[in-house]
């Protein structure tokens, strides 16, 4: 006999746990189940992410979704006294004159919407970061690589890092306290379709029958193991594995992203890690170099830097994303040939540094505009497509899912800000494109 | 040694042949090659389609793309004396009162944009189609199936059928006459990426190198067999097979669509086929029933009807579309259980009719809004996502591709109408959603 629920939430990454929490909190009489194939929450790509947050977006949609989520996370850490590992280290975008002029419209949009940003001139940067190369003179390698000079930096103070494991555990704990049920180690393999009015005909639902999602099957069984009135899909990079078989598109494509952890050994790199002048923590901010989106952040408790870069073009979309992420590894040569030459050109202190660890995960891209999606299709609610910035918008998106469930036009985000949920749908999509990317 | 071209067009379906023709016609000095894996043009899904045309869309974008293409096809057939098999039989949408009120906004938009439509009342329809059931009284089956009554019909006169094989041959012939080159039986298996400035480093292009599509490889070879300054991708349902490996999204998903050819045997069905009163040809129009999008059209020269239906939900997207469409077959039970009960309820003359043939092909859906896409990404031009109505918009879309190539903001469609090409892009997409679907 299948178990019956009012709502089943598929996926316990940041989108799933936040959605489950707000659904249970705001619909206390409902019987809600959250399922995930892994042994705990956040064990998929949420746990493998760089877990940075920023409110510095050019899109007003990204601004409000991230800014309100960040405020909620600080509320949890400061007022509710749950340590989420939040460190407001800031983001520092280094750039040359051309890049700076190109970013003017985005910066104006941030300023006019109250997003705090600061400009650091070249001299101030040279003073704060004496080990940084700001130009390369007649360096042939730098010219061949097309490295822009550093003529300034844009600094976002309401940006930083958090601990994704603690964050998802906070939501799961609150969900369970509110009466929610969890089933970990349960791999949802299929959405089970059924006619709204079953007739017992072979091959149901037939084309002339109204069809709906009756529930989900787990671990490869043919029928519905869990029957639910509403199914919330928060499958991240794997969203389309469940949607495509029933002919729906989650508008998400998966792409590999890699992180490289480098020892902050030796006095120079240790000093770089503890660079003062940017934040009250006395730590280096996340630094974004002017080439290929190479960026690195201090992970002070591990005495290392995490280094990554952007590779949109020529990095394939993953057709059949692996479920066993343990076997999904980073590529040493990608670091050594792609990232390292750029990193050491701007920060020669990294010359000879050693890799401590490297790993890979999947971004869940909404390839239309890179902004998150949340929409209803019959009795399905789909959330995803956060394109690498889901953790920093997770709280707002959980509230949006709950509003969709309760047929509310506006979600009330943390801090009392309203957000029209149809903006994130497919059919009535109405979002400002993001121009301010790493 | 790879061969070198200014432009290579991948795919010789309707999008490819129309694009190739306008590119060669408007850029006479350029060396252009069109390649296709099949032995001739239109041997993929173009040749398997229902090949209907209509100008009756609610979206002004669809209206202008289709209406101008239809005008061009009639120009070819009437003025250039190339028989494209055009038959202006019309489309007849049967509906009940509820469906009719729902369609009012779409009908108003057609009328205000000069799209010709006519309303047929129930009595007139009963007179023209005496064998049609317009209501079902206490018929239990009709009630169980939820069949709406026929209370009227919307008729589009500038709608009909054409011969897709003749249409693509027209474009290929003109392309070759204008100096274009064709390579059939050439399966493009890969887009070959290369640095804009090659350095001879292993693993090029690296992340800090500017990369571009250098050409295409054919038949599984590792390098570029054809080098081109511009690559035009018109791969239809297979678009993403070439784009995903380089990390781009063609925004197209493939879904199986089926056609069933039924003998018009016996005096009643033969009489139905040659129903007078709708068009000067004295033929039945394409008839769309009020349930599940079941529709059928007369194919007079074959003395049969082609029958199909819509099955959006619960029809999976195809992950790895088969290239050998010969093995891609229709499902008899889909006809017998899904379509036949609806068809025979409204037109009992089909009772006992026999299937002559059945086949299947792939729709190339743009799942965001079902309208076509045409965009540039570096030196790539992508066209597709026509979602089942590519043939009727093919001429306009070929002109749009040529305008993209020539950096023109506006494409001049047949009849002198201008169309802003960025409307069909992803980044600056600006199309009216379509509400008037079969």
Boltz contact constraints between the chains, C-beta under 6 A:
constraints:
  - contact:
      token1: [A, 145]
      token2: [B, 208]
      max_distance: 6.0
  - contact:
      token1: [A, 193]
      token2: [B, 314]
      max_distance: 6.0
  - contact:
      token1: [A, 203]
      token2: [B, 337]
      max_distance: 6.0
  - contact:
      token1: [A, 206]
      token2: [B, 337]
      max_distance: 6.0
  - contact:
      token1: [A, 206]
      token2: [B, 338]
      max_distance: 6.0
  - contact:
      token1: [A, 207]
      token2: [B, 292]
      max_distance: 6.0
  - contact:
      token1: [A, 207]
      token2: [B, 309]
      max_distance: 6.0
  - contact:
      token1: [A, 207]
      token2: [B, 311]
      max_distance: 6.0
  - contact:
      token1: [A, 207]
      token2: [B, 338]
      max_distance: 6.0
  - contact:
      token1: [A, 208]
      token2: [B, 145]
      max_distance: 6.0
  - contact:
      token1: [A, 208]
      token2: [B, 291]
      max_distance: 6.0
  - contact:
      token1: [A, 208]
      token2: [B, 292]
      max_distance: 6.0
  - contact:
      token1: [A, 208]
      token2: [B, 342]
      max_distance: 6.0
  - contact:
      token1: [A, 211]
      token2: [B, 313]
      max_distance: 6.0
  - contact:
      token1: [A, 211]
      token2: [B, 314]
      max_distance: 6.0
  - contact:
      token1: [A, 244]
      token2: [B, 316]
      max_distance: 6.0
  - contact:
      token1: [A, 244]
      token2: [B, 317]
      max_distance: 6.0
  - contact:
      token1: [A, 245]
      token2: [B, 316]
      max_distance: 6.0
  - contact:
      token1: [A, 246]
      token2: [B, 314]
      max_distance: 6.0
  - contact:
      token1: [A, 247]
      token2: [B, 312]
      max_distance: 6.0
  - contact:
      token1: [A, 247]
      token2: [B, 313]
      max_distance: 6.0
  - contact:
      token1: [A, 247]
      token2: [B, 314]
      max_distance: 6.0
  - contact:
      token1: [A, 247]
      token2: [B, 315]
      max_distance: 6.0
  - contact:
      token1: [A, 247]
      token2: [B, 316]
      max_distance: 6.0
  - contact:
      token1: [A, 249]
      token2: [B, 253]
      max_distance: 6.0
  - contact:
      token1: [A, 249]
      token2: [B, 367]
      max_distance: 6.0
  - contact:
      token1: [A, 253]
      token2: [B, 249]
      max_distance: 6.0
  - contact:
      token1: [A, 291]
      token2: [B, 208]
      max_distance: 6.0
  - contact:
      token1: [A, 292]
      token2: [B, 207]
      max_distance: 6.0
  - contact:
      token1: [A, 292]
      token2: [B, 208]
      max_distance: 6.0
  - contact:
      token1: [A, 309]
      token2: [B, 207]
      max_distance: 6.0
  - contact:
      token1: [A, 311]
      token2: [B, 207]
      max_distance: 6.0
  - contact:
      token1: [A, 312]
      token2: [B, 247]
      max_distance: 6.0
  - contact:
      token1: [A, 313]
      token2: [B, 211]
      max_distance: 6.0
  - contact:
      token1: [A, 313]
      token2: [B, 247]
      max_distance: 6.0
  - contact:
      token1: [A, 314]
      token2: [B, 193]
      max_distance: 6.0
  - contact:
      token1: [A, 314]
      token2: [B, 211]
      max_distance: 6.0
  - contact:
      token1: [A, 314]
      token2: [B, 246]
      max_distance: 6.0
  - contact:
      token1: [A, 314]
      token2: [B, 247]
      max_distance: 6.0
  - contact:
      token1: [A, 315]
      token2: [B, 247]
      max_distance: 6.0
  - contact:
      token1: [A, 316]
      token2: [B, 244]
      max_distance: 6.0
  - contact:
      token1: [A, 316]
      token2: [B, 245]
      max_distance: 6.0
  - contact:
      token1: [A, 316]
      token2: [B, 247]
      max_distance: 6.0
  - contact:
      token1: [A, 317]
      token2: [B, 244]
      max_distance: 6.0
  - contact:
      token1: [A, 337]
      token2: [B, 203]
      max_distance: 6.0
  - contact:
      token1: [A, 337]
      token2: [B, 206]
      max_distance: 6.0
  - contact:
      token1: [A, 338]
      token2: [B, 206]
      max_distance: 6.0
  - contact:
      token1: [A, 338]
      token2: [B, 207]
      max_distance: 6.0
  - contact:
      token1: [A, 342]
      token2: [B, 208]
      max_distance: 6.0
  - contact:
      token1: [A, 367]
      token2: [B, 249]
      max_distance: 6.0
  - contact:
      token1: [A, 368]
      token2: [B, 368]
      max_distance: 6.0
